[in-house]
Amino acid sequence: MTVQLTITIIGAVVGIIGLIAAVSRTFIEMVWKPKIEDLTAQMAKTESKNKELNAEVITLRQESEQRRLADSTAQEKKAAVDRRLQYTMTAIGATGASIFVPEPSKVSTNFVFLSVIGDAADKIRFTRFPMDKGIVGSVYANGKVLNTSNAHDDTRWSNLMDDIAKFHTQGLLCAPILLNGIAIGVVQFLNKADGQQFNSADEESVVQFTASIALTVDDFIHNYENFQRIGITPERDEKEAIVAFLDMTASKYMFSFLSASICVDRINEYLERQCEIAMKHGAVVDKYLGDGAMLRFMNSDIANAAKACVEMNRDFEIMKEGWCKFDSRMRNIFSRIGICCGMVREVNIGHPQFRQITVMGNIVNTASLLCECACKNRSIILADPSFSELKETSVKSVSYMESDITGMAKVVEITGSSE
């Protein structure tokens, strides 16, 4: 009887343990399984994102390396031509030398300097010379070598470069750079060191030189980006864009009652928050201008750009409200935005070590003018007439009548609240 009872009790305990285990499994499946599945999904998503980021990093590195190699190739090609030009110039006893090639344009009307050596080089290396003028133009057109002891006696001579360089050309040896019988450039050597005329041996050396560089020159001039990398701007097609200038007014006044460090912090906060909103709408920060900035929307419509400006103004008022809690004099600080739509050309401008891509065109000047001439006693957005009929319901525009702006018959003020 006792053994039977013991077996019964043990069976009951085992049953209870089994029930507890079953309930526990059910509880784990109900509570933890979804969490585990969610964590697994998140890990898979994170792993996928990491793979995407790694692929993007690899792509960016490859693009950077390609740009570096492209820059190196352009510079190396030019350096190779420069070295050969210097060697030939020394060999024939010339005191100056240059290589002219057609400008980087669909329809070239001017020569540019691919290479120029001599005392006057820095004065003329960015100068463009008409292809239909001077001895250089003639040699390029007829494909024949010209050798003269007094260039000024030739009726085709143009004094333009001498005037710019403050130089006096006497002897001149000019030869076409031919490839398959077609001129792709012109080389010119000036003023033999001993004052004598260049001789037939010099002519032969120059012809051999042009033959040795023809392929390199042809390879160089057929890629317009090569010109860009040596400081000569190619002629590019215009693109439609929207350009905006923003500016914090009365920043000088702010410096009169706040420490310089706080003023800089305020300006940085202003620029960061304003530009962050603009970038959210597809803008690019072209450059910072003191307490302002230039923005460009390259692939956008006017409604989107206008909405960005309204959001920027709204955010500025929120930001300013916070500033005023610390110093009520900040209520006299406002934000102005000038915005304009039209055609621009992308260019790479500045010192070779600090060049940056920007845009140029009438709309850049107009947007800057609108920002500068806007009233300073309130935050405001001024635009050109193309913004007068906005389809975006949360953004409206009215005619701006508070002041005349030189050169503009109509100016539009953008108003409204972005949702």
Secondary structure as GFF3:
##gff-version 3
##sequence-region A 1 419
A	DSSP	alpha_helix	2	92	.	.	.	ID=ss1
A	DSSP	beta_strand	94	102	.	.	.	ID=ss2
A	DSSP	beta_strand	110	117	.	.	.	ID=ss3
A	DSSP	alpha_helix	121	124	.	.	.	ID=ss4
A	DSSP	beta_strand	129	130	.	.	.	ID=ss5
A	DSSP	alpha_helix	134	142	.	.	.	ID=ss6
A	DSSP	beta_strand	146	148	.	.	.	ID=ss7
A	DSSP	three_ten_helix	151	153	.	.	.	ID=ss8
A	DSSP	alpha_helix	160	165	.	.	.	ID=ss9
A	DSSP	beta_strand	172	179	.	.	.	ID=ss10
A	DSSP	beta_strand	182	192	.	.	.	ID=ss11
A	DSSP	alpha_helix	200	221	.	.	.	ID=ss12
A	DSSP	alpha_helix	224	229	.	.	.	ID=ss13
A	DSSP	beta_strand	239	248	.	.	.	ID=ss14
A	DSSP	alpha_helix	251	255	.	.	.	ID=ss15
A	DSSP	alpha_helix	260	280	.	.	.	ID=ss16
A	DSSP	beta_strand	284	289	.	.	.	ID=ss17
A	DSSP	beta_strand	292	297	.	.	.	ID=ss18
A	DSSP	alpha_helix	302	326	.	.	.	ID=ss19
A	DSSP	three_ten_helix	328	332	.	.	.	ID=ss20
A	DSSP	beta_strand	335	349	.	.	.	ID=ss21
A	DSSP	beta_strand	356	360	.	.	.	ID=ss22
A	DSSP	alpha_helix	362	373	.	.	.	ID=ss23
A	DSSP	beta_strand	380	383	.	.	.	ID=ss24
A	DSSP	three_ten_helix	385	387	.	.	.	ID=ss25
A	DSSP	beta_strand	395	399	.	.	.	ID=ss26
A	DSSP	beta_strand	412	416	.	.	.	ID=ss27
###
